[in-house]
Amino acid sequence: MSRVIRVVVVDDEALVRSGFELILSVSDDVRVVATAAGAEAVEAVRRERPDVLLLDIRMPDVDGLTVLRAVRALPEPPVVAMLTTFDTDEYVLTALRSGAAGFLLKDTEPEQLAQLVRTLAAGGVVLSPKASHAVLRGHPEADEDVARVGRLTERERQVLVLVAEGLSNGEIGARVHLSPSTVKDHVSTILGKLRVGSRVQAALLAQRAGLLMDRGTRR
């Protein structure tokens, strides 16, 4: 029996919370163990210890970024993806720099949602294509940052593209015939060469450099 991915959904709107729970309940390997508004978010995560937290970035009672930082400070934090209704949300880049593993729009197609949760649980990157393009337009990287992508080796660029497509180390290894530990070493080297702190930031830089323009991404 495959492992069930435990999910907590945090949003200030009850309709959004119930909608996500209903959509994800269809999948046998995904279980929403709690839903909460912003004020109860950190306690829900402490209590349920989920694998994945889907967190609204804008809430009236408590800022989603505040919740993100509090959750990231827990001893064993879940993977966090930010939810937004705005494809130009200026808080998204701050969330990514604060440790979010990705972001998606609340109107994500229902049939895609469970797969996105699986990607997050496996250590992959989830970036809403529409929103990520808006982030890149609103916060363009310096030419030198993009130039660093061009200095990667052919293998490193190949791995970077697969990271940006949302694949985990194991999935990348299967795709390019490398062990997960070797892929992990490549990813660490890539992050160092690009001078970024996370897979998400590396994925955004790969998009900025045009590595994904001719490829369909896993979303």
N, C-alpha and C positions, 0 to 999 in steps of 0.2 A: 504494500500500500504506500503510495507516494505521500511525502510530507505535506501537510496542510499549511498554507501560508496565512498567518494571522494578520489581520488588517484592522487598524483604527481609522475612522473617518472623522475629521474635525471641520466643521463649518458652522457659521452662525445661523444658517437657514435649515430648518428641520426638513423641508422638502428635498433639499440637496442631499442631506445625510441619508434619508430614507431611500432616495433614488439610487445612490451609489450602493447602498446595502442590498437593495433588490437586484440590481444588475449583477453584482458580484456573487450573490447567493446561488446563481445558476451554475457556477463552476464548482466541481467537487473538490478541487485542490485549493480553493480560496475561501476563507471564512472571515467575515466582519465580526470581530469579537466585541467591539464597542463603537458607539458614535457619541460625539460630544460637541458642545459649543466651546468657544475659545477658553472661557474661564475654567472649564473642567478638563482641558486637554492634557495638561501635564500629569494630573492625577490619574487619568484614564490610561495613559501610557505606562506610568509606574505600576498600576494595578494589573494590566493585561499583558504587558511585555510583548507587544506585537512585533512582527518582522518588518512590516511596512506601515508608515503613517502617511495618510493623504491629508494634507493640511491647507486650509484656506489661507491665502496670503493676506486678505483684507477682512478683518472682523471688527465690529464696533466695540465689543467689550474688552478685547485684548488683541494687540497687534500679532499677526501671524509670525512676523520675524522674531518677536519676543518669545513666542511659544517655541519656535525653531531653536533658538539659542538655549532655552531651558532644557529642551529635550536632548539636544546634542551634548549637554553637560552631564546627562545621566550616565551611570556606569556602563550600561549596555544599550546604547540608543538604537532605535530602529532606523531603517532607511527612510528618508523623508522626501516626498515629492510635494511640491507646492501646487495648489489649485488656484486658478484665476479665471475670471470672466473677461479679462482685458488682454488683447494680444499685444498691447504696448505698455503693459504694467511696468512702471519704473522700479518697482521693488524686486522684480525677478532677479536681476543681476546681483543685488545685495544678498538675496536668499541663497543664490548659488555660491557666492563667496563665503557665506556663513555655514556651509556644509550641506545644503540641500542636494539630493542626488538627481534632481530634475524637476520639471514642471510641465503641467498639461492644462489645457483649457477645460472648463467644466462641461462644455458641449462636445467633448470627445465621444466618438462613436461608441455606443454600448458594447458592440462586439469586440472592440479593441481594448476595453478597460482591463479585463482579466489578464490579457497578455502583457499589458504594461506593468501590472502588479507583479507578474512572474518575472519580468525583466528586472524590475527593481530588486526583488528578493534574491535574484541570482547575482546581484552586484553590477548590473548593467546601468546604462544611462537612458533616461527618458526625457526627450525634449520635444515639445509640441512644435512641429515645423513652422507653423504660422507665427507662433509667439517667439521662437528663437530668431527668426529673420528680423522681427521687430526689435528685439533686444540688440542684435548686432547693428542694426541701422541707428539705433538710439545711443549705443555705446561702442563706437567703432574702435577696434584695437589699433594700436600704433603700427606703422609699417614694419618696425623692427620685430614686433611680436609675430606678425604673419611671416616675416622672413625666416624666423626660427623653424617653422614647419618645413621650409625648403631645405633645411640643413639636416633633416632626419635622413636616415638610411632608407633604402627601398623597403626593407622589412619593417622598419619602424613606422613608415607611412602606411603600410598595409595594416599593421596592427592598430594604428590610430584611427583609420577609417572604420574598422570593425568595432572599436570602442565607441565611436560616434554613432554607430548603428544600434548601439544598445546591447551588444553581446557581452556576456560574462567571460572571465578568463578561460573557463572550461570550454565554452562555445567557440571562442576564438581559437583555442588550441586545436579543437576538432576541425575547424575550417582550414587552418594553415599547417596542420600536422606538426604541432609543437605541444609539449607538455604544459599543463596549467602553470607550473612553477616557472617555466621559461617565459611564458606569456607575462606572468607577474613581473619578472625581471625587466622585460621589454617595456611594460607599462611604466614602471618606476623610472626607467631611463628616459622615456618620452616625457614624462611630467617634469623631470629635471631639465631636460634640454629646452622644453617650452617655457620653463619657469612659471608653471602653474601648480596649484595645490590640489587639484581634483580631476577626476575623469570627466566631469561635466564641463569644467573650464577648458580642458583639452578638446572636448567634442565641439564646443562653441568655436574654438580657434580653428579647428579643422574645417568647419563650415565657412568661417571667414576667409580661409585660404582657398576655398573652392574645391576641396577634395571630395565633397559629396554632391556636387552639382549634377553629375551624370549617373548617380546611383540612387536606387530606392532605399530609404532608410527604414529600419524596424521601428515602428511606433505603435 
